[in-house]
Amino acid sequence: MERRLYTPTYFAVELYKHRQRIAKNAKATESEQVEYLEKVLHRVRFFAEELIETVHFFEAFRLCKDVDLDDLSYVALTLQLNADLWTRDEELKTGLRAKGFTRFFDETHA
C-alpha cells in the first residue's frame, strides 16, 4: 500500500526558496531533477494552512519556537492529521523530542 504524504502549501515556497541549493547538490541533470520533482508533486497532497485548526498552530508554536519556526506549519499539520512527521532535520527532531513530541516517520522501517 502506498503511503499518503501530506504537506502544507508552504512546501511550495520552501522548494522555490531553496531551489538553487537543491540544484547545486543534486547529482542529476536539470531534466532529471524536473522529472523527479514532478513525480514527488504528484504523490504529495497539499493541505491549505488555513484549514489547520488554531489549537494545532498554538501547540506547534510551543514546540517550534526555540527550534525552528520555519517548521511551524509542518508540525501543525502533523498534529491536525494525527500523523507522523517526516523530516531529516536532526536539530528539529532533537528540539521537538526535548519538548515531548516523538511522532516521527522512520523511513528505514517503511
N, CA, C and O atoms as a MOPAC input file, in Angstrom:
PM7 MOZYME 1SCF
protein

 N      0.83800 1    -1.18200 1     0.00000 1
 C      0.00000 1     0.00000 1     0.00000 1
 C      0.88800 1     1.25200 1     0.00000 1
 O      1.84500 1     1.34500 1     0.77000 1
 N      0.56700 1     2.19000 1    -0.85200 1
 C      1.33800 1     3.41700 1    -0.94200 1
 C      0.95300 1     4.36900 1     0.18300 1
 O     -0.22900 1     4.63400 1     0.40200 1
 N      1.93400 1     4.87300 1     0.88100 1
 C      1.71500 1     5.81300 1     1.98000 1
 C      1.30800 1     7.16500 1     1.41100 1
 O      1.89400 1     7.64300 1     0.44000 1
 N      0.30000 1     7.77800 1     2.02400 1
 C     -0.10900 1     9.11300 1     1.61300 1
 C      0.78800 1    10.14000 1     2.28200 1
 O      1.07500 1    10.05300 1     3.47600 1
 N      1.21800 1    11.09400 1     1.51100 1
 C      2.07200 1    12.14900 1     2.02200 1
 C      1.31600 1    13.46700 1     1.94100 1
 O      0.77200 1    13.82100 1     0.89400 1
 N      1.28800 1    14.18600 1     3.05000 1
 C      0.62800 1    15.48300 1     3.11000 1
 C      1.66200 1    16.54200 1     3.46500 1
 O      2.61200 1    16.28400 1     4.20500 1
 N      1.46200 1    17.71400 1     2.93300 1
 C      2.34400 1    18.82600 1     3.24300 1
 C      1.54500 1    20.11300 1     3.19200 1
 O      0.60000 1    20.24100 1     2.41300 1
 N      1.93200 1    21.06500 1     4.02500 1
 C      1.28000 1    22.37500 1     3.91600 1
 C      1.65800 1    23.02500 1     2.58300 1
 O      2.69800 1    22.70800 1     2.00600 1
 N      0.83000 1    23.91400 1     2.11100 1
 C      1.13600 1    24.58700 1     0.84900 1
 C      2.44600 1    25.36200 1     0.93700 1
 O      3.05200 1    25.68200 1    -0.08600 1
 N      2.87900 1    25.66100 1     2.14600 1
 C      4.15200 1    26.34900 1     2.37200 1
 C      5.32500 1    25.57900 1     1.75400 1
 O      6.36500 1    26.16800 1     1.45900 1
 N      5.16400 1    24.29500 1     1.56300 1
 C      6.19900 1    23.46000 1     0.95900 1
 C      6.61600 1    24.01400 1    -0.40700 1
 O      7.79700 1    23.98000 1    -0.75300 1
 N      5.66200 1    24.52000 1    -1.17600 1
 C      5.97500 1    25.08400 1    -2.48900 1
 C      6.89600 1    26.29400 1    -2.34000 1
 O      7.80900 1    26.47900 1    -3.14400 1
 N      6.66500 1    27.10700 1    -1.32900 1
 C      7.51900 1    28.26400 1    -1.05800 1
 C      8.92100 1    27.78100 1    -0.69200 1
 O      9.91600 1    28.32800 1    -1.16900 1
 N      8.99400 1    26.76400 1     0.14900 1
 C     10.29100 1    26.21200 1     0.56400 1
 C     11.07500 1    25.68300 1    -0.64100 1
 O     12.27900 1    25.91000 1    -0.75500 1
 N     10.38200 1    24.97900 1    -1.53500 1
 C     11.06100 1    24.47200 1    -2.72500 1
 C     11.64300 1    25.61300 1    -3.54000 1
 O     12.78600 1    25.54300 1    -3.99200 1
 N     10.86600 1    26.65100 1    -3.72400 1
 C     11.33300 1    27.79800 1    -4.50400 1
 C     12.49200 1    28.48900 1    -3.79600 1
 O     13.49000 1    28.84600 1    -4.42100 1
 N     12.35100 1    28.67000 1    -2.50100 1
 C     13.36700 1    29.36900 1    -1.71100 1
 C     14.71900 1    28.64600 1    -1.76300 1
 O     15.77000 1    29.28700 1    -1.78500 1
 N     14.68400 1    27.33300 1    -1.78200 1
 C     15.91800 1    26.53300 1    -1.73000 1
 C     16.29700 1    25.93000 1    -3.08600 1
 O     17.15100 1    25.04500 1    -3.15000 1
 N     15.67800 1    26.39600 1    -4.15700 1
 C     15.86200 1    25.78900 1    -5.47100 1
 C     17.31800 1    25.76800 1    -5.92000 1
 O     17.76300 1    24.78100 1    -6.50600 1
 N     18.06500 1    26.83100 1    -5.65900 1
 C     19.46400 1    26.87000 1    -6.11100 1
 C     20.32700 1    25.88100 1    -5.33800 1
 O     21.18800 1    25.22000 1    -5.92000 1
 N     20.10200 1    25.77700 1    -4.03200 1
 C     20.86900 1    24.82400 1    -3.22200 1
 C     20.52000 1    23.38900 1    -3.62000 1
 O     21.39600 1    22.52700 1    -3.68800 1
 N     19.24700 1    23.14400 1    -3.88000 1
 C     18.81200 1    21.80500 1    -4.30300 1
 C     19.47900 1    21.45000 1    -5.62300 1
 O     20.02600 1    20.35700 1    -5.77300 1
 N     19.43400 1    22.37100 1    -6.57800 1
 C     20.03500 1    22.12000 1    -7.89300 1
 C     21.54000 1    21.90400 1    -7.77800 1
 O     22.10100 1    21.03700 1    -8.44800 1
 N     22.18900 1    22.69500 1    -6.92600 1
 C     23.64200 1    22.58400 1    -6.75200 1
 C     24.03600 1    21.22800 1    -6.16400 1
 O     25.03800 1    20.64200 1    -6.57300 1
 N     23.25500 1    20.73300 1    -5.21100 1
 C     23.59000 1    19.48700 1    -4.52800 1
 C     23.06300 1    18.23700 1    -5.23500 1
 O     23.44000 1    17.11800 1    -4.88800 1
 N     22.20600 1    18.42700 1    -6.20700 1
 C     21.62600 1    17.28200 1    -6.91800 1
 C     22.68800 1    16.60600 1    -7.77400 1
 O     23.51600 1    17.25900 1    -8.40900 1
 N     22.64000 1    15.31000 1    -7.77000 1
 C     23.55700 1    14.53600 1    -8.60200 1
 C     22.78400 1    14.06400 1    -9.83400 1
 O     22.79400 1    12.88500 1   -10.18700 1
 N     22.11700 1    15.01800 1   -10.47300 1
 C     21.28700 1    14.69700 1   -11.63000 1
 C     21.26700 1    15.89900 1   -12.56500 1
 O     21.56800 1    17.02500 1   -12.16900 1
 N     20.91000 1    15.63300 1   -13.79500 1
 C     20.77500 1    16.72200 1   -14.75600 1
 C     19.52900 1    17.53000 1   -14.41100 1
 O     18.68900 1    17.09100 1   -13.62600 1
 N     19.42100 1    18.71100 1   -15.00500 1
 C     18.23900 1    19.54500 1   -14.76500 1
 C     16.97700 1    18.81100 1   -15.20700 1
 O     15.95200 1    18.87900 1   -14.52800 1
 N     17.04100 1    18.12800 1   -16.31000 1
 C     15.88800 1    17.37200 1   -16.81200 1
 C     15.48300 1    16.26500 1   -15.83300 1
 O     14.29600 1    16.04900 1   -15.59100 1
 N     16.46500 1    15.57200 1   -15.27700 1
 C     16.18600 1    14.51700 1   -14.29800 1
 C     15.59900 1    15.11500 1   -13.01800 1
 O     14.71300 1    14.52500 1   -12.40000 1
 N     16.09500 1    16.28700 1   -12.62800 1
 C     15.56300 1    16.95600 1   -11.43800 1
 C     14.09700 1    17.32100 1   -11.63200 1
 O     13.27900 1    17.11500 1   -10.73600 1
 N     13.76700 1    17.85900 1   -12.79400 1
 C     12.38500 1    18.24000 1   -13.09300 1
 C     11.48900 1    17.00500 1   -13.10500 1
 O     10.37200 1    17.04800 1   -12.58900 1
 N     11.95800 1    15.92100 1   -13.68100 1
 C     11.18500 1    14.67600 1   -13.72600 1
 C     10.92600 1    14.15100 1   -12.31400 1
 O      9.81400 1    13.72400 1   -12.00300 1
 N     11.94100 1    14.18100 1   -11.47200 1
 C     11.79400 1    13.71700 1   -10.09200 1
 C     10.81500 1    14.61000 1    -9.32600 1
 O      9.95000 1    14.11600 1    -8.60200 1
 N     10.95700 1    15.91500 1    -9.49200 1
 C     10.06700 1    16.85400 1    -8.81600 1
 C      8.61600 1    16.62300 1    -9.23600 1
 O      7.71000 1    16.67400 1    -8.40400 1
 N      8.40500 1    16.37600 1   -10.49800 1
 C      7.05200 1    16.10000 1   -10.99100 1
 C      6.47500 1    14.85000 1   -10.31700 1
 O      5.30600 1    14.84100 1    -9.93200 1
 N      7.27800 1    13.80600 1   -10.17500 1
 C      6.81600 1    12.58200 1    -9.51600 1
 C      6.46900 1    12.84300 1    -8.05100 1
 O      5.45300 1    12.36300 1    -7.54800 1
 N      7.32000 1    13.60400 1    -7.38000 1
 C      7.07700 1    13.92400 1    -5.97400 1
 C      5.78600 1    14.71600 1    -5.82600 1
 O      4.95000 1    14.39800 1    -4.98000 1
 N      5.62600 1    15.73700 1    -6.64000 1
 C      4.44900 1    16.59900 1    -6.52300 1
 C      3.14900 1    15.86500 1    -6.84500 1
 O      2.09300 1    16.24000 1    -6.33500 1
 N      3.20500 1    14.84000 1    -7.66900 1
 C      2.00100 1    14.05100 1    -7.95800 1
 C      1.63200 1    13.13300 1    -6.79200 1
 O      0.47600 1    12.73600 1    -6.65300 1
 N      2.60100 1    12.80400 1    -5.97100 1
 C      2.35400 1    11.89100 1    -4.85000 1
 C      1.92900 1    12.63900 1    -3.57900 1
 O      1.28200 1    12.06800 1    -2.70100 1
 N      2.29200 1    13.89700 1    -3.49300 1
 C      2.03300 1    14.69200 1    -2.30300 1
 C      0.66400 1    15.36600 1    -2.40400 1
 O      0.26400 1    15.85100 1    -3.46200 1
 N     -0.02800 1    15.37900 1    -1.29200 1
 C     -1.29500 1    16.10200 1    -1.19600 1
 C     -1.03100 1    17.39700 1    -0.43000 1
 O     -0.52500 1    17.37800 1     0.69200 1
 N     -1.37700 1    18.50400 1    -1.04800 1
 C     -1.18200 1    19.79400 1    -0.39700 1
 C     -2.37300 1    20.11200 1     0.49800 1
 O     -3.52200 1    19.84700 1     0.14500 1
 N     -2.08500 1    20.67700 1     1.64700 1
 C     -3.09700 1    20.98000 1     2.65800 1
 C     -2.98000 1    22.46900 1     2.98000 1
 O     -1.93500 1    22.93100 1     3.43700 1
 N     -4.04900 1    23.21000 1     2.74200 1
 C     -4.03600 1    24.65700 1     2.98200 1
 C     -3.90500 1    24.93900 1     4.47600 1
 O     -4.64700 1    24.39100 1     5.29100 1
 N     -2.96100 1    25.79300 1     4.81800 1
 C     -2.71000 1    26.11400 1     6.22100 1
 C     -3.94300 1    26.66800 1     6.92300 1
 O     -4.13200 1    26.43700 1     8.11700 1
 N     -4.78200 1    27.39500 1     6.19600 1
 C     -5.97000 1    27.97200 1     6.83500 1
 C     -6.98300 1    26.91500 1     7.26900 1
 O     -7.92500 1    27.22700 1     7.99900 1
 N     -6.80400 1    25.68800 1     6.83500 1
 C     -7.68700 1    24.59900 1     7.26500 1
 C     -7.18000 1    23.90100 1     8.53000 1
 O     -7.87200 1    23.05900 1     9.10100 1
 N     -5.98300 1    24.25300 1     8.95600 1
 C     -5.42300 1    23.67800 1    10.18700 1
 C     -6.02100 1    24.43400 1    11.37200 1
 O     -6.01300 1    25.66400 1    11.40900 1
 N     -6.53200 1    23.68400 1    12.32800 1
 C     -7.17200 1    24.29900 1    13.49500 1
 C     -6.15400 1    25.11500 1    14.30200 1
 O     -4.99100 1    24.73700 1    14.43800 1
 N     -6.63000 1    26.23400 1    14.82500 1
 C     -5.78500 1    27.15500 1    15.58100 1
 C     -5.09500 1    26.46600 1    16.75100 1
 O     -3.93300 1    26.75300 1    17.04100 1
 N     -5.79200 1    25.57000 1    17.41700 1
 C     -5.21000 1    24.87800 1    18.57000 1
 C     -3.92600 1    24.14100 1    18.16900 1
 O     -2.98500 1    24.05600 1    18.95700 1
 N     -3.89400 1    23.61500 1    16.94900 1
 C     -2.70500 1    22.89300 1    16.48100 1
 C     -1.56100 1    23.86000 1    16.16400 1
 O     -0.39100 1    23.52600 1    16.35300 1
 N     -1.89900 1    25.05200 1    15.68400 1
 C     -0.85300 1    26.05500 1    15.45900 1
 C     -0.25600 1    26.52800 1    16.78800 1
 O      0.95300 1    26.73600 1    16.89200 1
 N     -1.10800 1    26.69600 1    17.80000 1
 C     -0.58500 1    27.10900 1    19.11100 1
 C      0.35300 1    26.04700 1    19.68300 1
 O      1.41200 1    26.37100 1    20.22100 1
 N     -0.03900 1    24.78200 1    19.56500 1
 C      0.81100 1    23.70200 1    20.06800 1
 C      2.09700 1    23.60600 1    19.24100 1
 O      3.17600 1    23.39700 1    19.79500 1
 N      1.98500 1    23.75700 1    17.93100 1
 C      3.17100 1    23.71500 1    17.07000 1
 C      4.10100 1    24.87900 1    17.39700 1
 O      5.32200 1    24.72000 1    17.36800 1
 N      3.54400 1    26.03400 1    17.70400 1
 C      4.37600 1    27.18400 1    18.07900 1
 C      5.13700 1    26.87500 1    19.36700 1
 O      6.33100 1    27.15600 1    19.47200 1
 N      4.43900 1    26.29500 1    20.34500 1
 C      5.09800 1    25.92500 1    21.60000 1
 C      6.26600 1    24.97400 1    21.32900 1
 O      7.33400 1    25.10700 1    21.92600 1
 N      6.05500 1    24.02700 1    20.43500 1
 C      7.08600 1    23.03500 1    20.13500 1
 C      8.24400 1    23.60500 1    19.30800 1
 O      9.39300 1    23.20400 1    19.49300 1
 N      7.94600 1    24.53000 1    18.40500 1
 C      8.94400 1    25.00600 1    17.44100 1
 C      9.63300 1    26.31000 1    17.82000 1
 O     10.67900 1    26.63400 1    17.25900 1
 N      9.07200 1    27.05900 1    18.75600 1
 C      9.54600 1    28.43300 1    18.98100 1
 C     11.02700 1    28.53200 1    19.30900 1
 O     11.65800 1    29.51800 1    18.92900 1
 N     11.60200 1    27.57200 1    19.98500 1
 C     13.02300 1    27.61300 1    20.32300 1
 C     13.86800 1    26.75900 1    19.37800 1
 O     15.08000 1    26.63500 1    19.55300 1
 N     13.21600 1    26.17900 1    18.38400 1
 C     13.92400 1    25.26100 1    17.48400 1
 C     14.01000 1    25.86300 1    16.08000 1
 O     15.08900 1    26.24900 1    15.63000 1
 N     12.86700 1    25.94000 1    15.39100 1
 C     12.84000 1    26.48800 1    14.03600 1
 C     11.40000 1    26.81100 1    13.65100 1
 O     10.61600 1    25.91400 1    13.33900 1
 N     11.06500 1    28.07800 1    13.67500 1
 C      9.69800 1    28.48600 1    13.35400 1
 C      9.33500 1    28.25400 1    11.89500 1
 O      8.15400 1    28.27300 1    11.54900 1
 N     10.32400 1    28.03700 1    11.03100 1
 C     10.03000 1    27.71100 1     9.63900 1
 C      9.29500 1    26.37100 1     9.51800 1
 O      8.65100 1    26.10200 1     8.50400 1
 N      9.39300 1    25.54300 1    10.54600 1
 C      8.74100 1    24.22400 1    10.52600 1
 C      7.37600 1    24.23000 1    11.20000 1
 O      6.75500 1    23.17700 1    11.34700 1
 N      6.90800 1    25.38300 1    11.60600 1
 C      5.64200 1    25.50500 1    12.32100 1
 C      4.47500 1    24.87100 1    11.56500 1
 O      3.71000 1    24.10300 1    12.14900 1
 N      4.33000 1    25.17700 1    10.29000 1
 C      3.20500 1    24.63300 1     9.50700 1
 C      3.27300 1    23.11300 1     9.38200 1
 O      2.24500 1    22.43400 1     9.40300 1
 N      4.48200 1    22.58700 1     9.25300 1
 C      4.64100 1    21.13500 1     9.12100 1
 C      4.22100 1    20.43000 1    10.41900 1
 O      3.53000 1    19.41200 1    10.38600 1
 N      4.63700 1    20.97500 1    11.53300 1
 C      4.29900 1    20.38200 1    12.82700 1
 C      2.80400 1    20.54400 1    13.09300 1
 O      2.16100 1    19.61200 1    13.57600 1
 N      2.24000 1    21.71400 1    12.78400 1
 C      0.80500 1    21.93100 1    12.97900 1
 C     -0.01500 1    20.95600 1    12.13200 1
 O     -1.01200 1    20.41500 1    12.61000 1
 N      0.38700 1    20.72900 1    10.89900 1
 C     -0.32800 1    19.78200 1    10.03800 1
 C     -0.20400 1    18.36300 1    10.58300 1
 O     -1.16700 1    17.59800 1    10.54900 1
 N      0.96500 1    18.01300 1    11.07900 1
 C      1.16200 1    16.69000 1    11.68100 1
 C      0.19800 1    16.49900 1    12.84600 1
 O     -0.41400 1    15.44000 1    12.98600 1
 N      0.06600 1    17.52300 1    13.67600 1
 C     -0.87100 1    17.45100 1    14.80200 1
 C     -2.30900 1    17.36800 1    14.30400 1
 O     -3.09700 1    16.57700 1    14.82300 1
 N     -2.66100 1    18.17200 1    13.30700 1
 C     -4.01900 1    18.18500 1    12.74100 1
 C     -4.41500 1    16.80000 1    12.23900 1
 O     -5.53300 1    16.34200 1    12.47400 1
 N     -3.49800 1    16.14400 1    11.55200 1
 C     -3.79100 1    14.84100 1    10.94000 1
 C     -3.50000 1    13.66300 1    11.86300 1
 O     -3.72000 1    12.50800 1    11.50000 1
 N     -3.00300 1    13.96900 1    13.06500 1
 C     -2.61000 1    12.91000 1    13.99800 1
 C     -1.69300 1    11.91400 1    13.27500 1
 O     -1.91200 1    10.70200 1    13.29300 1
 N     -0.68000 1    12.46700 1    12.65300 1
 C      0.20800 1    11.68900 1    11.79500 1
 C      1.62600 1    11.71200 1    12.34600 1
 O      1.87200 1    12.21500 1    13.44200 1
 N      2.55100 1    11.16400 1    11.57300 1
 C      3.97100 1    11.19700 1    11.90200 1
 C      4.64700 1    12.23700 1    11.02300 1
 O      4.30500 1    12.39300 1     9.85100 1
 N      5.60800 1    12.94300 1    11.59800 1
 C      6.35700 1    13.96800 1    10.88400 1
 C      7.54000 1    13.31800 1    10.18100 1
 O      8.33000 1    12.61100 1    10.80700 1
 N      7.65900 1    13.55500 1     8.89200 1
 C      8.75900 1    13.00900 1     8.10900 1
 C      9.76200 1    14.13400 1     7.86000 1
 O      9.50000 1    15.05600 1     7.08900 1
 N     10.90000 1    14.04400 1     8.51700 1
 C     11.94300 1    15.04800 1     8.36700 1
 C     13.30300 1    14.41000 1     8.60100 1
 O     13.44300 1    13.45500 1     9.36500 1
 N     14.29500 1    14.96100 1     7.92700 1
 C     15.67600 1    14.53700 1     8.15700 1
 C     16.42600 1    15.58300 1     8.96500 1
 O     17.63700 1    15.47700 1     9.15900 1
 N     15.71200 1    16.58000 1     9.42900 1
 C     16.29300 1    17.67900 1    10.19600 1
 C     16.52100 1    17.21600 1    11.63800 1
 O     15.60800 1    17.24700 1    12.46300 1
 N     17.74100 1    16.79100 1    11.92500 1
 C     18.05900 1    16.23900 1    13.24300 1
 C     17.94300 1    17.27900 1    14.35300 1
 O     17.57200 1    16.94800 1    15.47900 1
 N     18.25800 1    18.52700 1    14.03900 1
 C     18.11600 1    19.59300 1    15.03500 1
 C     16.64600 1    19.76700 1    15.40900 1
 O     16.31600 1    19.94100 1    16.58200 1
 N     15.76900 1    19.72200 1    14.41600 1
 C     14.33000 1    19.81500 1    14.67700 1
 C     13.86100 1    18.63300 1    15.51500 1
 O     13.14100 1    18.81200 1    16.49700 1
 N     14.26300 1    17.44000 1    15.13300 1
 C     13.86100 1    16.23900 1    15.88800 1
 C     14.30900 1    16.33000 1    17.33900 1
 O     13.53700 1    16.04500 1    18.25500 1
 N     15.55300 1    16.72500 1    17.54300 1
 C     16.08800 1    16.83400 1    18.90100 1
 C     15.28900 1    17.85300 1    19.70900 1
 O     14.90500 1    17.58500 1    20.84800 1
 N     15.04200 1    19.00900 1    19.12300 1
 C     14.29000 1    20.05300 1    19.81200 1
 C     12.86800 1    19.63000 1    20.13600 1
 O     12.37100 1    19.90600 1    21.22800 1
 N     12.20600 1    18.96000 1    19.19300 1
 C     10.83800 1    18.50900 1    19.43100 1
 C     10.79200 1    17.39200 1    20.47600 1
 O      9.90800 1    17.36700 1    21.33200 1
 N     11.74900 1    16.47800 1    20.39700 1
 C     11.79500 1    15.40100 1    21.40300 1
 C     11.98300 1    15.95700 1    22.81200 1
 O     11.40400 1    15.44900 1    23.77100 1
 N     12.79700 1    17.00600 1    22.92700 1
 C     13.04100 1    17.62100 1    24.23800 1
 C     11.76100 1    18.19000 1    24.83300 1
 O     11.65700 1    18.36600 1    26.04700 1
 N     10.79200 1    18.47700 1    23.97400 1
 C      9.50500 1    19.01600 1    24.43300 1
 C      8.40500 1    17.96200 1    24.44100 1
 O      7.22900 1    18.29000 1    24.59800 1
 N      8.78400 1    16.69100 1    24.27200 1
 C      7.83100 1    15.59500 1    24.38900 1
 C      7.19500 1    15.12100 1    23.09900 1
 O      6.37100 1    14.20600 1    23.13200 1
 N      7.54300 1    15.70300 1    21.97100 1
 C      6.99600 1    15.27800 1    20.68100 1
 C      7.85500 1    14.13600 1    20.14200 1
 O      9.06300 1    14.29400 1    19.96300 1
 N      7.23400 1    12.99300 1    19.88400 1
 C      8.00400 1    11.82600 1    19.44300 1
 C      7.42400 1    11.15200 1    18.20300 1
 O      7.85800 1    10.05700 1    17.84200 1
 N      6.46800 1    11.77300 1    17.55500 1
 C      5.78900 1    11.14000 1    16.42000 1
 C      6.50200 1    11.45700 1    15.11100 1
 O      6.13200 1    12.38600 1    14.39200 1
 N      7.53100 1    10.66900 1    14.81900 1
 C      8.30800 1    10.84500 1    13.60400 1
 C      8.15600 1     9.61600 1    12.72600 1
 O      8.09000 1     8.48900 1    13.21700 1
 N      8.10200 1     9.84700 1    11.42200 1
 C      8.08200 1     8.76900 1    10.44500 1
 C      9.50500 1     8.28900 1    10.26600 1
 O     10.39900 1     9.08100 1     9.96700 1
 N      9.71900 1     7.01200 1    10.44600 1
 C     11.04100 1     6.41900 1    10.29500 1
 C     11.08900 1     5.70100 1     8.95700 1
 O     10.54900 1     4.60500 1     8.81100 1
 N     11.73700 1     6.32400 1     7.98200 1
 C     11.75700 1     5.76200 1     6.64400 1
 C     12.52300 1     4.45200 1     6.53900 1
 O     12.38400 1     3.74400 1     5.54200 1
 N     13.32400 1     4.11400 1     7.53400 1
 C     14.04800 1     2.84200 1     7.48400 1
 C     13.11600 1     1.66200 1     7.78700 1
 O     13.43600 1     0.51600 1     7.47300 1
 N     11.96300 1     1.95200 1     8.39900 1
 C     11.00200 1     0.88800 1     8.71200 1
 C      9.71800 1     1.02800 1     7.89900 1
 O      8.68200 1     0.47300 1     8.26700 1
 N      9.78700 1     1.76700 1     6.79800 1
 C      8.58300 1     1.99300 1     5.98800 1
 C      8.22500 1     0.77500 1     5.18400 1
 O      7.24000 1     0.78900 1     4.44600 1

